[in-house]
Amino acid sequence: MKSISTLVFILAIVSGIFAQNYAVTNYTTSNSSIASNDILSIKVATNGDVWFATNGSGVSRLNGTTWTTFTTSQGLVGNTVKDIDIDASGNVWFATSAGLSKYNGSTFTNYTTAQGLASNDLRSVFVDVAGNIWAGTAGAGVCKYNGVSWTTYNTTDGLAQNFVLATTQDSLGNLWFATANGVSKFTGSVWTTYTSSNGLIANGDEVQSAMTDRDGNVWFGSKPGFGIGGGLSMYNGSTWSTYNLSNGLASNDVRGMDCDAKNRLWFSTYLNGASQYKNSTFTTYSTSQGLISATQQCVDVAPDGYVWIGTTGGASRIATIIFQNYDVIHNACGASFNGDITLFAGTISSMLYYSFDNGVTYQSANFMGGLSSGSYDIWVTDSSMFVQGPTIDVLDIPAGDAFPFDSTDICLGDSIQLNPDVSFSNFIWDPDSIVSSGTASNPFIFPSVSQWIAIDYIDSNACDINDFIYLNVIPSPVFNVDISNDSVFSVDGTFTWYQWFWYGDTIPGATNQTYTATQPGIYSVCVSNSLGCSTWSGVIHYQNTGIGETENQTHVYICNGVLYYDLPESNCFISLYATDGRLITSFSVDDQNGIAPIDVRNNQVVLVHIEGCKTNCWNKMYFAK
């Protein structure tokens, strides 16, 4: 029977804490099957496929862990692939130096000047919201494909310059074209051009990247003119803003840009790594942060929130969240709904939200309490990337039993140890009058009557527990020893076991109900009944003058807290020591034989030391009866 007086819970810490708040995975020709380390464009499809455009080695696709490379041998129109985009039907479009290719998942369809392109040397491809394909050429303007026919726009129509490096579409449907000499906005009928003279950053007219963020702002990345100027230009619909090294941008040569679901912006630069822009602050991520190269050419934020960066040395994938570890408090000590889980995660892009139910619901707090025992599936998100954490088990940890039994038998006059778990502590025994120590972990217990004994303790789970054990005291055998024919000793009852002793030493073979003495001395007998309880007789002094005994013998016998002695002479000094060397008692005796009460319990091993007699010094270990 158990009762719990205090609940103290267990804290289990699992897993290690990462030194940083994100993780980087690098892919190169040395550790993967990517076709080339010179990555010009990356695009991630909604199905999770990651496409890599290389400079001269075709395109590679990563599907989970499987790599596939496509070149002109598989139908791609050209092996130098400058840009990638994907339409609403899942078709992947590749702008190459030899024309445009569409891949539908099984076959390629190629478009060149023979099909209506203004030039086969392409620099960009873009799919607008209506599904039109826009192909930017290297000197022949931009070509629009509506699924049936091609239309070309160039400087004659109002385009700023015929070298079109990037295209984006704003929230109003306007098309923006980044060219080698400014940007042009096309409403479908009206062209407007912007250069450094009317909005673009100084010396930033060679525009090589473009995007529209979640707020509808249009961004352009420039290349410095002769190493001077360049950086970022942003148009909010009415005014322009510019950013460069002085604002914290990693480099003024901005080759790629993208934004995540929470409008956190990423810019890949050609010299000094990538910059993330949030809360009006630029943060740089380069080789010192784990990226494969600082010479970067493109960036794409995948639908699952991973940030992919293409460089001249391979591709890097940034996981903007890392699940680090967790603390769990289990339902210990018999509690039902007191479990707690605290989650720890790092992120580039705070704030984080946490799910304890496999992504069904999310909360901003990383703590959930009042949990019942069970399994909890963890997710963490920054609203752009979702990371699955571990399944955390809140355990039902019962109070630790002090004993595997509710009662135990003990023979009258004996002592017992209950041997509780060695990991338990802070014991209090009640009543303490029947134990050797009321606060010992495993005291000797010596009840004289059947009764309950209570124990209060702290178990290995830090639970404060009460336990109760019933001590069933079994009566010991009751008997007398009769003496007949001068030297025949007989036990007057029938029992299951007998053993006779002379001066406390076992008499070999003397295991019958009757024993015949062969020499003078002090005799005793121990008997056991069918329940296993034993009783020692009183001492039997036998001094038959017809039987001789060697002179100067020293005999000592301990029984029921009394020392019986028979010494070679009087005026001896007797000392009793415990096995640890501690002096129990010492005294002198004037007579040659007699008795002395001593404070020694049954079954205790003591050393008896006698000096001052004819033997001068005499020692012997005794097992007290």
C-alpha positions in Angstrom: 0.0 0.0 0.0 1.4 3.3 -1.0 0.6 7.0 -0.4 2.3 9.9 -2.0 2.9 13.0 0.2 5.0 15.2 -2.2 5.5 15.3 -5.9 8.9 16.2 -7.2 9.3 15.8 -10.9 12.1 14.5 -13.1 13.9 16.6 -15.6 15.3 14.8 -18.6 17.4 16.6 -21.0 18.0 15.0 -24.3 19.9 15.8 -27.4 22.7 18.4 -27.9 22.6 22.2 -28.4 23.8 23.4 -31.8 26.3 26.3 -31.8 24.4 28.1 -34.5 20.8 28.8 -35.3 20.7 27.3 -38.8 22.2 24.4 -40.8 24.0 24.5 -44.2 24.3 21.5 -46.6 26.7 21.8 -49.5 26.5 19.9 -52.8 29.5 19.7 -55.1 30.8 17.2 -57.7 32.9 15.7 -54.9 30.1 14.8 -52.6 27.1 14.4 -55.0 26.2 13.7 -58.6 25.6 17.4 -59.5 26.8 18.0 -63.1 29.0 21.0 -62.3 30.0 23.3 -59.5 29.4 26.4 -61.6 25.7 27.0 -60.9 24.0 29.8 -62.8 20.4 29.3 -61.7 18.4 27.2 -59.1 14.7 26.6 -59.1 12.7 24.4 -56.7 9.4 22.9 -58.0 6.3 22.6 -55.8 6.8 18.8 -55.8 10.2 19.3 -54.2 12.4 18.7 -57.2 15.5 21.0 -57.2 16.8 22.0 -60.6 20.4 23.3 -61.1 21.4 25.1 -64.2 25.1 24.8 -64.9 27.6 26.7 -67.0 28.2 24.2 -69.8 27.2 20.9 -68.3 23.4 20.9 -68.7 20.9 20.8 -65.8 20.8 18.5 -62.8 17.7 17.5 -60.9 17.7 16.4 -57.2 14.7 14.4 -56.3 15.0 13.6 -52.6 18.4 11.8 -52.8 18.4 10.9 -56.4 20.3 12.9 -59.0 19.6 13.1 -62.7 21.5 15.2 -65.2 20.1 16.3 -68.6 22.2 17.5 -71.5 21.8 17.8 -75.2 22.1 14.0 -75.2 18.8 13.8 -73.5 17.2 16.5 -75.6 18.1 19.7 -73.9 18.7 22.4 -76.5 22.0 23.7 -75.1 24.3 22.8 -72.2 25.0 26.3 -71.0 21.8 27.0 -69.0 21.4 30.6 -67.8 18.0 30.6 -66.1 15.1 28.3 -65.0 11.4 28.9 -64.3 8.4 26.6 -63.8 4.9 27.1 -65.1 1.6 26.3 -63.4 1.4 22.9 -65.1 4.8 21.9 -63.8 6.6 22.3 -67.0 10.2 23.4 -66.4 11.6 26.0 -68.8 15.3 26.4 -69.5 17.0 29.5 -71.0 20.2 28.4 -72.7 22.8 29.9 -74.9 21.4 27.8 -77.8 17.6 28.4 -77.3 14.7 27.6 -75.0 13.7 24.2 -73.7 10.5 23.0 -72.0 10.6 19.7 -70.0 7.2 18.2 -69.2 8.6 15.4 -67.0 9.4 13.0 -69.8 10.4 14.9 -73.0 11.9 18.1 -74.1 10.4 20.6 -76.5 12.9 23.1 -77.9 12.4 26.6 -79.2 14.9 28.5 -81.3 14.8 31.2 -84.0 13.3 28.6 -86.2 10.2 28.6 -84.0 10.1 32.4 -83.5 12.7 33.4 -81.0 14.5 36.6 -81.8 17.8 35.1 -80.8 19.0 31.7 -79.5 21.4 33.3 -77.0 19.1 33.6 -74.0 19.9 35.1 -70.6 16.6 34.8 -68.7 13.2 33.1 -68.7 10.1 34.1 -66.7 6.5 32.7 -66.5 3.9 35.5 -65.8 0.6 35.0 -64.0 -1.2 34.5 -67.3 1.1 31.7 -68.2 3.0 33.6 -70.9 6.7 32.7 -71.3 9.1 35.6 -71.5 12.6 34.9 -72.8 15.3 37.6 -72.4 17.9 37.5 -75.1 21.5 38.7 -75.3 21.0 41.6 -77.6 17.7 41.0 -79.4 15.2 42.1 -76.8 12.6 40.0 -75.0 10.4 37.4 -76.6 6.9 36.5 -75.4 5.3 33.1 -76.0 1.6 32.7 -75.4 1.5 29.0 -76.1 0.8 29.5 -79.8 3.0 32.2 -81.2 6.0 34.5 -80.4 6.1 38.3 -80.1 9.4 40.2 -79.7 9.8 43.5 -77.9 13.0 45.6 -78.3 14.3 49.2 -78.0 12.1 50.1 -81.0 9.1 49.3 -78.9 10.3 51.1 -75.8 12.6 48.5 -74.1 15.5 50.3 -72.4 18.1 48.0 -73.9 18.0 44.7 -75.9 20.2 42.7 -73.5 17.5 41.4 -71.0 19.0 39.7 -67.9 16.0 39.2 -65.7 12.2 39.7 -65.6 9.6 40.1 -62.8 5.9 41.0 -62.6 4.5 43.4 -59.9 1.2 43.0 -58.0 -0.6 45.2 -60.6 0.4 42.9 -63.4 3.1 45.1 -64.9 6.2 43.4 -66.4 9.6 44.7 -65.4 12.7 43.9 -67.5 16.2 44.2 -66.1 18.5 45.2 -69.0 22.2 46.1 -69.5 21.2 49.7 -69.4 18.3 50.3 -66.9 14.9 48.7 -66.3 11.7 49.0 -68.3 8.2 48.6 -67.0 5.6 47.3 -69.5 1.9 47.7 -68.7 0.9 45.8 -71.8 0.8 48.9 -73.9 3.0 51.6 -72.2 6.7 51.4 -71.6 8.5 53.3 -68.9 12.3 53.2 -68.4 14.3 53.9 -65.2 18.0 54.4 -65.0 20.4 55.9 -62.4 19.2 59.3 -63.6 15.6 58.7 -62.4 15.6 56.1 -59.6 18.2 53.4 -59.9 21.2 53.3 -57.7 24.3 55.3 -58.9 26.4 53.5 -61.4 23.8 50.7 -61.3 22.3 50.8 -64.8 23.5 47.3 -65.7 20.7 45.4 -63.9 21.2 41.6 -63.6 18.5 40.4 -61.2 14.9 41.3 -60.4 12.0 40.2 -58.1 8.7 41.4 -56.6 8.5 40.9 -52.8 5.4 40.0 -50.8 4.5 43.6 -50.2 4.5 44.4 -53.9 7.8 46.2 -53.9 10.0 45.7 -57.0 13.7 45.0 -56.4 16.6 45.1 -58.8 20.2 44.1 -58.4 22.9 45.9 -60.3 26.5 45.3 -61.3 29.0 48.0 -60.5 30.2 50.0 -63.5 33.9 49.5 -63.8 33.9 48.4 -60.2 32.2 51.5 -59.0 28.6 51.8 -57.7 26.0 49.1 -58.1 23.9 47.6 -55.4 20.1 47.4 -54.8 17.2 49.5 -56.1 13.7 49.2 -54.7 10.5 50.7 -56.2 7.4 50.8 -53.9 5.1 52.1 -56.6 5.8 55.7 -56.1 9.4 56.2 -54.9 12.8 54.6 -55.2 15.1 53.4 -52.4 18.7 52.2 -52.8 21.0 50.1 -50.7 24.7 49.2 -51.0 27.7 48.3 -49.0 27.2 51.3 -46.7 23.8 49.9 -45.7 25.3 46.5 -44.8 24.8 44.7 -48.2 27.5 42.0 -48.6 28.6 43.2 -52.1 27.3 45.7 -54.7 27.4 43.0 -57.4 24.0 41.4 -56.9 23.4 38.4 -59.1 20.3 36.8 -57.6 17.4 37.6 -55.3 14.3 36.0 -53.7 12.0 36.3 -50.7 10.3 33.9 -48.3 6.7 33.6 -47.2 7.2 36.3 -44.5 8.9 38.7 -46.9 12.4 38.1 -45.6 14.7 38.9 -48.6 17.8 37.0 -49.8 20.4 38.5 -52.1 23.3 36.5 -53.6 26.3 38.6 -54.4 29.3 37.7 -56.6 32.1 38.5 -54.2 31.1 38.4 -50.5 28.3 35.9 -50.0 24.6 36.3 -49.5 22.7 38.9 -47.6 19.4 38.5 -45.8 17.3 41.6 -45.3 14.8 41.8 -42.5 13.7 44.5 -40.1 15.7 47.0 -42.1 18.9 45.1 -41.4 21.3 43.1 -43.7 23.0 40.0 -42.4 25.7 38.3 -44.4 26.1 34.5 -44.8 29.3 33.4 -46.5 32.0 30.7 -46.2 32.6 31.5 -42.5 28.9 30.6 -41.9 29.3 27.3 -43.8 28.4 28.2 -47.4 30.5 26.5 -50.1 31.6 29.7 -51.8 31.3 33.5 -51.5 31.2 33.9 -55.2 27.4 33.5 -55.7 25.3 33.7 -58.8 21.7 32.9 -57.9 19.3 32.2 -55.0 15.9 30.6 -54.7 13.7 30.2 -51.6 12.0 26.8 -52.0 8.3 26.2 -51.2 9.4 24.3 -48.1 11.4 27.3 -46.9 14.9 26.1 -47.6 17.2 28.7 -49.1 19.2 27.5 -52.1 22.3 29.4 -53.2 24.2 28.7 -56.4 27.9 29.6 -56.6 30.9 29.0 -58.7 32.0 26.3 -56.2 28.7 24.3 -55.9 25.3 24.7 -54.3 24.5 25.5 -50.6 21.2 24.8 -48.9 20.4 26.8 -45.8 17.9 25.4 -43.3 16.8 28.6 -41.6 15.6 26.7 -38.5 17.4 24.0 -36.4 15.5 22.0 -33.8 18.1 21.9 -31.0 16.8 20.0 -28.0 14.0 19.8 -25.5 13.3 19.4 -21.8 10.6 17.0 -20.6 9.1 16.7 -17.2 7.4 13.3 -16.9 4.3 12.4 -14.9 6.2 11.1 -12.0 5.1 10.0 -8.5 1.6 9.0 -9.6 0.6 12.4 -11.1 -1.7 12.3 -14.2 -1.6 15.7 -15.9 1.6 17.4 -14.8 3.9 16.6 -17.7 5.8 19.5 -19.3 7.7 19.9 -22.6 9.9 22.8 -23.3 11.3 23.1 -26.9 14.5 24.8 -28.0 15.2 25.8 -31.6 17.4 28.2 -33.4 16.4 30.4 -36.3 17.8 33.0 -38.7 14.3 34.4 -39.0 12.4 34.9 -35.7 9.8 34.6 -34.5 9.2 30.9 -34.2 6.0 29.0 -33.7 5.7 25.5 -32.1 3.3 22.6 -32.6 2.9 19.8 -30.2 0.3 17.9 -32.2 2.0 17.1 -35.5 1.4 20.5 -37.0 -2.4 20.7 -36.4 -2.1 23.8 -34.2 0.8 26.2 -33.5 1.6 28.5 -30.7 4.3 31.2 -30.1 5.3 29.7 -26.7 7.9 27.0 -26.7 6.4 25.5 -23.6 3.3 23.3 -23.0 2.3 22.1 -19.6 -0.4 20.0 -17.9 0.3 17.1 -20.3 -1.0 13.6 -19.8 1.3 10.7 -20.5 1.7 10.0 -24.2 3.6 10.8 -27.4 3.8 14.3 -28.8 4.9 15.0 -32.4 6.8 18.3 -32.7 7.0 20.8 -35.5 8.7 24.2 -35.5 8.2 27.0 -38.1 9.1 30.6 -38.8 6.1 30.8 -41.1 8.4 30.1 -44.1 10.1 26.9 -43.3 8.5 24.0 -41.3 10.9 21.7 -39.5 9.7 18.4 -38.0 11.2 17.7 -34.6 11.2 14.5 -32.6 8.3 12.5 -31.2 8.6 13.3 -27.4 7.2 10.8 -24.9 5.9 12.0 -21.7 6.2 9.0 -19.4 4.0 7.7 -16.6 6.6 7.1 -13.9 5.0 5.4 -10.8 6.3 5.9 -7.4 9.1 3.6 -6.6 8.2 0.7 -4.2 10.4 0.4 -1.2 9.6 -3.3 -1.0 8.1 -5.9 -3.3 5.9 -7.3 -0.5 3.3 -6.0 1.9 4.2 -8.3 4.8 7.1 -10.4 6.0 7.6 -13.1 8.6 10.2 -12.8 11.4 10.9 -15.2 14.2 10.5 -14.0 17.8 13.9 -12.8 19.1 15.4 -12.4 15.7 16.2 -9.2 13.7 15.6 -8.6 10.0 16.7 -6.1 7.4 14.2 -5.2 4.6 16.8 -4.1 2.1 15.1 -1.1 0.3 16.4 0.1 -3.1 19.9 1.6 -2.6 18.9 4.6 -4.8 16.4 5.7 -2.2 17.3 8.2 0.5 16.0 10.3 3.4 14.5 7.4 5.4 12.3 7.8 8.4 11.2 4.6 10.2 8.2 4.5 12.6 8.1 3.2 15.3 11.8 3.8 15.7 11.8 1.8 18.9 12.1 -1.5 17.1 14.9 -0.4 14.6 18.6 0.0 15.2 18.4 3.5 13.7 15.3 5.5 12.9 16.9 7.2 9.9 19.2 4.5 8.6 18.7 3.3 5.0 18.6 -0.4 6.0 18.5 -0.8 9.8 18.1 -4.0 11.8 14.4 -4.4 12.9 13.6 -6.5 15.9 9.9 -6.5 16.8 8.7 -8.5 19.8 5.0 -8.6 18.6 3.3 -8.6 15.2 2.8 -5.0 14.0 3.0 -2.5 11.1 6.1 -0.5 10.5 6.0 2.7 8.4 8.8 4.1 6.2 9.0 7.5 4.6 11.6 7.9 1.9 12.6 9.7 -1.3 12.7 7.4 -4.3 15.0 7.5 -7.3 12.4 9.7 -9.1 12.6 12.3 -6.3 9.2 11.3 -5.1 8.4 11.5 -1.3 6.7 8.2 -0.6 5.2 6.4 2.4 5.2 2.7 2.6 3.9 0.2 5.2 5.0 -3.3 5.9 3.3 -5.8 8.3 5.8 -7.7 10.5 4.4 -11.1 11.4 6.2 -12.3 14.4 6.3 -16.1 14.6 6.7 -17.7 18.1 10.0 -19.5 18.6 10.2 -23.1 19.9 9.7 -23.5 23.6 11.5 -26.4 25.3 13.6 -27.5 28.3 16.7 -29.7 28.4 16.5 -32.7 30.8 19.6 -34.4 32.2 19.6 -38.0 32.9 22.2 -40.7 33.8 24.5 -37.8 34.8 25.6 -36.8 31.3 22.7 -37.4 28.9 21.0 -34.2 27.7 17.6 -34.4 26.1 15.3 -31.8 24.5 11.8 -32.4 25.9 10.0 -31.6 22.5 10.1 -32.8 19.0 11.5 -30.3 16.4 12.8 -30.4 12.8 16.5 -29.5 13.6 18.9 -29.8 16.5 22.5 -28.7 17.0 24.6 -29.1 20.2 27.4 -26.8 21.2 30.3 -26.8 23.7 31.4 -23.4 24.9 29.7 -22.0 21.8 31.5 -24.2 19.4 29.6 -26.6 17.2 29.9 -30.2 18.2 30.3 -32.1 14.9 27.6 -34.7 14.3 25.6 -33.6 17.5 22.3 -33.1 15.6 19.9 -35.4 17.5 17.3 -34.7 20.1 19.6 -36.3 22.7 23.4 -35.7 23.4 25.7 -37.4 25.8 28.4 -35.2 27.2 32.0 -36.5 27.1 33.8 -33.7 29.1 33.1 -31.0 31.5 32.1 -27.5 30.3 29.2 -25.3 29.2 26.8 -26.9 26.8 23.9 -25.5 24.8 21.5 -26.6 22.0 19.7 -24.7 19.2 16.5 -26.1 17.8 14.3 -25.1 14.9 10.6 -25.7 14.2 8.9 -26.4 10.9 8.4 -22.6 10.4 12.2 -22.1 10.4 12.3 -20.3 13.8 15.1 -21.2 16.2 15.6 -21.0 19.9 18.7 -21.5 22.0 18.6 -23.2 25.3 20.1 -21.8 28.4 23.6 -22.8 29.2 24.1 -26.2 30.7 26.9 -26.3 33.3 28.3 -29.8 33.3 31.1 -30.5 35.9 31.2 -34.3 36.1 34.2 -34.9 38.2 34.7 -38.3 36.6 35.7 -36.7 33.4 38.9 -34.8 33.2 39.7 -31.5 31.4 43.0 -30.0 30.4 44.3 -27.4 32.7 44.6 -23.7 31.8 41.9 -23.9 29.2 40.1 -20.6 28.5 36.4 -20.9 27.5 34.0 -18.0 26.6 30.4 -18.3 25.5 27.9 -15.5 24.6 24.2 -16.2 24.7 21.2 -13.8 25.0 23.2 -10.8 26.0 25.2 -12.7 28.7 28.9 -13.6 28.6 29.7 -16.9 30.2 33.4 -17.4 31.0 35.6 -20.2 32.4 39.2 -19.0 32.9 42.5 -20.6 34.0 42.7 -18.2 36.9 41.0 -15.2 38.5 41.8 -11.5 38.1 41.6 -11.3 34.3 40.6 -8.3 32.1 38.0 -8.9 29.3 37.4 -6.6 26.3 34.8 -7.0 23.6 35.3 -5.4 20.1 33.1 -5.0 17.1 34.4 -6.2 13.7 35.2 -2.6 12.8 37.6 -2.4 15.7 35.2 -0.4 17.9 35.4 -1.2 21.6 32.0 -2.4 22.8 32.8 -2.9 26.5 35.6 -3.9 28.9 35.7 -5.1 32.5 37.8 -7.0 35.0 36.7 -10.2 36.7 37.8 -11.4 40.1 36.5 -15.0 39.9 37.7 -17.8 37.7 34.3 -18.5 36.1 31.0 -16.8 36.0 28.7 -14.6 33.9 28.6 -10.9 32.9 25.7 -9.0 31.2 26.9 -7.4 27.9 25.3 -5.1 25.3 25.6 -7.5 22.3 22.6 -8.4 20.1 21.9 -11.8 18.8 23.8 -12.7 15.6 26.4 -10.1 16.2 30.1 -11.1 15.6 32.4 -9.9 18.3 36.1 -10.3 19.2 36.7 -11.3 22.8 40.1 -10.3 24.1 41.4 -11.6 27.5 44.6 -10.6 29.2 46.2 -10.9 32.7 45.6 -14.6 32.9 48.1 -17.4 32.6 47.7 -17.2 28.9 48.7 -13.5 29.1 46.8 -12.6 25.9 43.9 -14.6 24.3 41.7 -13.6 21.4 38.7 -15.3 19.7 35.9 -14.3 17.4 32.4 -15.2 18.5 29.0 -15.3 16.9 26.7 -14.1 19.6 23.7 -16.4 20.2 
